[in-house]
Amino acid sequence: MKELRIYNSLAREKQVFTPITPGEVKLYVCGMTVYDYCHVGHARVMVAFDLVRRWLRTRGYRVTYVRNITDIDDKIIRRAVEQGITIKALTDRFIAAMHEDSTALGIEPPDVEPRATDYVPQMLGMIDTLAARGYAYAADDGDVNYAVRKFDGYGQLSGKSLDDLRAGERVATNDAKHDPLDFVLWKRAKADEPADSVWQSRWGAGRPGWHIECSAMSCALFGAHFDIHGGGQDLQFPHHENEIAQSEGASGERFVNYWMHNGYVQIDGEKMSKSLGNFFTIRDVLARYDGEVVRFFIARAHYRSPLNYSDAQLDDARAALSRLYTALDQTAPDDAPLDWSGEHASRFAAAMDDDFNTAQAISVLFELAGEVNRRREPAMAAQLRALGGCLGLLQRAPRAFLQQGGGQAQAIDVAEIETLVEARRAAKAGRDFAQADAIRQRLLDSGVVLEDGAKGVTTWRRA
């Protein structure tokens, strides 16, 4: 394989990937704020970095993948109060739902999944260090804020000057700040907030700000300096910009070598988000489409590009994935090992080594499927299945996927199909070919294709 190149958002260019420790990769990705069900935008983050992790492992790296959970936040507190339940009851419910969704999408669990509430002592320790180094101050309203202008590198990730920037996301500007750009590290507790949202500190009762959570968790698990930090494009500023300021301000060291950001999921040209109300939850989509179809839909776009969501796009993804499974169904793979020197495998690897270009890698899969259909070589089918496995695809029994129909709601169930196939066999045996043809057409009208093979064996698949 050639050198792996990653687009580094900090450098604004593709760079050759060189891990800090040879053979090992530390990967941290900002996870979900668990106050509701995950939507398709969250699915993209999960799938994108699952693909990154899989490819790093395919290249032989020992990967430690951390994806955090934000389980304390203004929205979480508000939702728990509205529902009259504890914060933990709310977050446990949606963490369980998130795990169900990610499993359906074929996403392997992260190696470590830290919850913010388990790392409050580390957050307070980092805030104390920032205060000692002159980066944090106690404001008149009881909050503790980060003094942005004291950190010389602020703006390096977003590429903006301090004069161009405005106060950060999730925090309203207030007169107690020394500068409108300053952001909160520790939020003073309010009288009407529940007891389980409050921790004690030398700064008074309160809770951590959103940005300090990831700095404290990543540094606690990886140390002050690690390889890759990822997340959605919307986190580049202010969240990741603030993480750099906090982490480097506290340690005096470089925080992260490579920053990766996946593009938005869009509907009608607008970013999908809960705040805009134009979102579809993962479980709503999974009620109509197979999880592997949704994964394939996400994977066949490059992770940095916009991804346009629609039923038509998912229908097309289902049909395309069915074509790959059909190639494997018609030519059963043998046990041939994956040969990276082969034409298709080497081009697949070159695509993935070019900033994880899954779109190009999947195009190689279709070229290979075409060869499988023409040549009917089991060893070639094995290459198709193995390369698909690098993306978490094509690992099911092909006939099972094709008969299931990619999660589509079906007009006819399996038992009825099998009954009609047997009736058609009996009609053909009795030379009642008109009846046999009528049954074939009835099934076709119901979205079922019959395939007559050798020795009179008939198989079927969803159209």
Sequence and secondary structure as in RCSB ss.txt:
>XXXX:A:sequence
MKELRIYNSLAREKQVFTPITPGEVKLYVCGMTVYDYCHVGHARVMVAFDLVRRWLRTRGYRVTYVRNITDIDDK
IIRRAVEQGITIKALTDRFIAAMHEDSTALGIEPPDVEPRATDYVPQMLGMIDTLAARGYAYAADDGDVNYAVRK
FDGYGQLSGKSLDDLRAGERVATNDAKHDPLDFVLWKRAKADEPADSVWQSRWGAGRPGWHIECSAMSCALFGAH
FDIHGGGQDLQFPHHENEIAQSEGASGERFVNYWMHNGYVQIDGEKMSKSLGNFFTIRDVLARYDGEVVRFFIAR
AHYRSPLNYSDAQLDDARAALSRLYTALDQTAPDDAPLDWSGEHASRFAAAMDDDFNTAQAISVLFELAGEVNRR
REPAMAAQLRALGGCLGLLQRAPRAFLQQGGGQAQAIDVAEIETLVEARRAAKAGRDFAQADAIRQRLLDSGVVL
EDGAKGVTTWRRA
>XXXX:A:secstr
    EEEETTTTEEEE   SSTTEEEEEE   B SS  BHHHHHHHHHHHHHHHHHHHTT EEEEEE BB  SHH
HHHHHHHHTS HHHHHHHHHHHHHHHHHHTT    SB  BGGGGHHHHHHHHHHHHHTTSEEE TTS EEE GGG
 TTTTTTTT  TTT    TT    TTSSSTT EEEEEE  TTS GGG B  TT SEEE HHHHHHHHHHHHH S 
EEEEEEEGGGIIIIIHHHHHHHHHHHSS  EEEEEEE  EEETTEE  TTTT   BHHHHHTTS HHHHHHHHHT
S TTS EE  HHHHHHHHHHHHHHHHHHHHS        TTSHHHHHHHHHHHBT  HHHHHHHHHHHHHHHHHH
  HHHHHHHHHHHHTTT S S HHHHHHHTTT   SS HHHHHHHHHHHHHHHHTT HHHHHHHHHHHHHTTEEE
EE GGG EEEEE 
